[in-house]
Amino acid sequence: MNYIVKRSVSDFNRVMDDKDLEILKLIQSNARMTAETLGQTIGLSPPAVQKRLKKLRESGVIENEIAVLSPAKLGREMTVIVQVMLERENRMHLENFKRKMRNVPAVQQCYYTTGEADFILVVVVNNIKEYEEFTQECFFDESNVNKFTSSIVMDRVKVSLDIL
């Protein structure tokens, strides 16, 4: 299976082969795997794996390597999915809302969407009181928010960023 990926670094295309895809599949669930372990698993030398990882990072296929933290163990036991409808959707208002959401620590994810909601947020807070404070600051004090609906998560059934 071959995929062509546009490189953000230059104008030419790079063909990803099955070994690249195997590397991506492995590191998306454990970014701490060493080149040696990856190489043993897929049948490449550690230097070959390191070279491929470098190209995948430079091309933007690997955007970031992160640690997934346990909200409960850090006292952030409440996750809320929020649909936000704006009053006005011109470019300036959209960019202002996006910028604000990027800077709010409680907002774990923010998506600009089609459909009834303009934005879908994943918000992680300590408790309902902290969520109320979040809504006051981000929605009630924001003149461009028309309305929002909240769904409190009862159980984290699956949490993943895997795409392969």
GIPESUL-V424575 format. One record per backbone hydrogen bond with DSSP energy under -0.5 kcal/mol. CO is the residue of the C=O (numbers start at 1). NH is the residue of the N-H. If there is no record, write none. Layout:
CO_NH / CO_NH
This chain:
3_5 / 3_16 / 5_14 / 12_7 / 14_5 / 14_16 / 16_3 / 17_21 / 18_22 / 19_23 / 20_24 / 21_25 / 22_26 / 23_27 / 24_28 / 25_29 / 26_29 / 26_30 / 30_33 / 34_38 / 35_39 / 36_40 / 37_41 / 38_42 / 39_43 / 39_44 / 45_49 / 46_50 / 47_51 / 48_52 / 49_53 / 50_54 / 51_55 / 52_56 / 53_57 / 54_58 / 55_59 / 56_60 / 56_61 / 56_62 / 57_60 / 59_8 / 61_63 / 67_69 / 69_71 / 70_74 / 71_74 / 71_76 / 72_75 / 75_77 / 77_79 / 78_125 / 79_153 / 80_82 / 80_123 / 81_151 / 82_84 / 82_121 / 83_149 / 84_86 / 84_118 / 84_119 / 85_146 / 85_147 / 90_94 / 91_95 / 92_96 / 93_97 / 94_98 / 95_99 / 96_100 / 97_101 / 98_102 / 99_103 / 100_103 / 101_104 / 103_105 / 104_107 / 106_108 / 106_124 / 109_122 / 111_113 / 111_120 / 118_113 / 119_84 / 120_111 / 121_82 / 121_123 / 122_108 / 122_109 / 123_80 / 123_125 / 125_78 / 127_131 / 128_132 / 129_133 / 130_134 / 131_135 / 132_136 / 133_137 / 134_138 / 135_139 / 135_140 / 136_141 / 139_142 / 141_143 / 142_145 / 144_87 / 144_146 / 147_85 / 149_83 / 151_81 / 155_157
